Amino acid sequence: MPSMLRAALSVVPFPRPSTLPEDTLTTTVTVDPEHLARYQRVCGFRLSDRLPVTYPHVLGFGLQLDLMTRRDFPFPVVGGVHVANRIEQHRQLTTGDVLDLAVHAQDLREHPRGRQYDVITTASVDGAVVWRDVSTYLRKGPSETPKGERPAREPAPATPPHATWRVPTSTGTGYADASGDHNPIHTSWVGARLFGFPKPIAHGMWSKARCLAALEGRLPESYTVDVSFKLPILLPATVGFTFTGRDFTLRDARTAKPHLTGVITA
């Protein structure tokens, strides 16, 4: 929890640099089977010694938070919006793998709604990178990039969802316990309201993991999966999952508004 305390304290104003830090933070981890099982349960994966493609993201979450709460990071971590995530898996990972994790930030850039940057996490085994994660964050604010036209609203799906899931309020606290991400917008009604949400919202990376759990056993051992996070899932919720070829979506079951869109490439 010390990192979460630093995250809360990051909103205290002090002079910040205008560039991302150049350092890379590293650690070595072995997988705790009990922790893995807790993660698999909350995300809907089968209990197995095979690591879900999204699991190394939570193993690296502490390093990611350590990086983004440093005094030489250009923004407070509170208020950053996770807008996209790409994961590249080069081979199937298991509990027997000892993972060398490395985290750095790059590509601070203008965006019509503020500024974006990427936090890169890699996992290596015996010196070879076997897994790579790119999390893209948006810091809302003034921008020199013109806003342009508002993107067209995505059309409602022509077919009903392939699966419908009930997402209970406990998903927020359950995923927080498994991932280490105890952001109060996911775990507390009061915390959610402080940040403008009427209810707690599901973690974006939970929604990505839940979609991939639905495809377990149907994906190759080496692939890339990209997602864009859309509207938050207000808990509790009922969502519809659709998978067509290599594309998938997660939508509100009643309104069909999108929560997540994704694509898988082998």
N, C-alpha and C positions, 0 to 999 in steps of 0.2 A: 503493500500500500504506500510506501514512501514515494514511489513514482507518481501515484495518483495525487498525493499531496502536492508534489512539485507542479503537477499539471494545474491544480487549482490555483496555486500561487503564481503561475505564469501570467495571470491576468493583471498582476500588480505592475503598474507602468514603470518602466525604466528604459534608458537608451538601448536601442537594439541596432545591430548591423543591418545593412541593406542587402547582404548576400548570404547564401547558405554556407554553413560550415563545411570545410573540405575533409574533415576527419572521417574515418571509418571505425565504427565500434564493432568489436568482435567478442564472441564467446563460444564455448564448446558445450554441447548438450547431449545427454542420453535421454531416451524416452522412458518416462514412467508409465508402465502399463495401466495403472489405475487412473492416472490423469487422462491418458489416451481414451480409455473406456468411457470416462465421464464426458469427454468431448464427443465421442462417437454417438453416445446416447442422445445428447441434447440436440445434435445436428441431424439425427436420423440415419447414421451409417450403421452397417453391421459391425458387431464386435469382432475384431480381427487384429492380427499383428501387422497388417498392412496400413501404412499411414494414409489417411485421406489427403488428397492433394492440397487442401486448405489448412491442414494441421500445422505444418512448419510456420505458417503465418503467426499462429498464437505462440509458438515457441520463441519467435523473434519479437513478439510484441513488447516485451520489457526493454529490449535494446532500442526499438523504434521510439518508445516513450522517453527513454533516457536521452536520445538524440534531440527530440523535439521540445524537451523541457530545459535544454541548456540555455545559459544566458547569451550565448552567441548564435542562437537560432533567431531568425528575423521576425518571427511571429509567436504570440502565445499559442499553445496547443489548443486551449479552449477557444472554440469558435471556428476551428478549421472544419471544413466539410469534406468528408471522404466521398469523392464523386466517381471514382473508377478504380478497378483493380485488375491486373493481369498476372496470371501465374503460368510459368513454364516448368513443366516437369519432364526431366530427361530420362528418368527411369523410376520404377516403383520403389518407394522407400518403405522400410520395415523397422520394427522395434530394435532390430539388431544393428542398425546403422548409428554410428556416432557422428553427429552433425556439427560441423564448424560453421557457425552463423556469422554473417557480416552485414552491417547496416550502414547506409550512407544516404544523403539527400543530394538531388541534382535537378537541373533544368528549371530554375525559377524563371517564370515567364508571365507576360501579360495575358489577361483574359478579359473578355467583355464585362464580366461581373467582378473583377478584382485581379488576383494573381494566383497562379497555380504552381505547384512544385510536386516532384516525385520523391517518394521514400523507397529505396531499393533494398530488398533483403535477399541474400543468397544463402543457400545451404550447400556445403561441400563435404564430400566423403573422400578421404585419402587424397586431398588436394584437387579433386575434380568437382566442378560445380554441377550439382545434380538437380537443383531446384532454384528458381528465381521468381521473385514477387515484386511487382511495381504497384505501389499504392499512390494514386493521384489525389491530391488535396487542393481544395479551393479556399482561399482566404478572401472573403467578400470585402469590397471596398472600391475606392476610385480607381479608374483604369484609363490608360491612354489608348486602349483598343476600342474602336467604335462598337456599339452594341449590335448594330445591324438589325435585321428583321427577326422577330420572334419565330422560332422554329415551329413548323406546322405540328398540330396535335397528332399524335400517333393514332391511326385508325383502330377501332375495336377489332379484336380477333374474329376471323370468319368462322372458326370452329370452337367448340367448347373446350375447356381445359382438359388435359389428360389426367390430371389429379387435382383434388381439392383438399387443402390442409387447414385444420383449425390450429391457430397459433395462440396459445394461452399467454396470459400476462407473465407467468413464471418463466417464459422463454428468456426474457430479459435478464433476470437474475441467474438463471441456469447457465446461459452462455457467458455471462460475466464471470461466474465462478470457474468455468472451464477455460476461459481465454485470458483472464486477468484484466480485461477491459471493464472497469467498474464505473464508467462514465454515468453520472446520475440520470441522464436523459433516457437511459435504458432500464434503470433499476428503481426509479423513484418517481411518484406522481409529482411531488413538489419539485424535484430536480428537472423533470420534463417541462413543467410549467414555467420555471425560471428561464428556460431557453425557448419559450414560445410554442411548445407542443402541449395539446390538451391532455395527452396521456403519454406514458412511456412508449418508446419506439424500439423496434427490434434492431439489433446490430446489422449493419449491411453485410458484414462477412458471415454472419449466421445465415442470412438469406441466400448468399452464394453457396455456402456449404450445403444447405438443405436442398437446393436444386441439384447439386452434384451427387448428393446421396441418393436422389431418385434415379440417377443414371448409373449407380454402382454396378459393376460387372459388365457394362456395355461400352466402356471407354478403353482406349489403348493405354499401355503403360507409359508412353511418351506422348505428350500433347500440350497444347496451350489453351487456356480458357480466359477470355476477356469478359468483364461485365462492366456495365454502367449502372450506377445506382440512381434511381428516379425518385418517386415519392416515398416518404417513410412509411413503414408499416406501424400503424397505431395499435397498441396491444390492449385487449385481445383482438384478434382479427381472423378472418377467413380469406384464404388466398387461393388462386388457381394457377397451376403450373402447366406450361405448354412447351413441348419439345418437338421441333420439326427439323429433321436432317441434322444440321450442326448448330442451329439457333434455338435459344430457349428464352422464355419470359416468365416472370412472376407478376401476377396482377391481383388487384382487389377483386374478390369473387363477385361482389355485387355491382360495382361500377365499371369494372374492367380497366381501371386506370393502372398504369404500369408502376411497379415497385422496382423492377430490375429487368434489364435485357442483357443477354449474353450470347457468346458465340464460341464454339470449340473448333480448333484446328489441329490436325494431326501432323 
